[in-house]
Amino acid sequence: MELVEARNMALATRGPFTSYTPTMVWNHQFGDIEAFYTERFAQVDARNQLFSSPDIGRERPRRAAAEMASNAWKGLSPRKRQRR
């Protein structure tokens, strides 16, 4: 039963096991749980370094057309109504 569960974990495409490598699954089910956590934490650290990289902008980039439209409205002032 454990072997079937390990196979399902290794082949998972959705859920909490998608990032598990076959070595991680083996260590989780049959091997050394400490080796499993060592590899798991290494994965998490690598992912966190990607997200905390200063090269990745925090603000969503604006398209050129949206930028031009925003700047077009800046110089306009409200028109006064002319009386006839």
Buried (B, 14 or more C-beta within 10 A) or exposed (E): EEEEEBEEBBEBEEEEBEEBEEEBBBBBBEEEEEBBEEBBEEEEEEEEEEEEEEEEEEEEEEEEEEEEEEEEEEEEEEEEEEEE
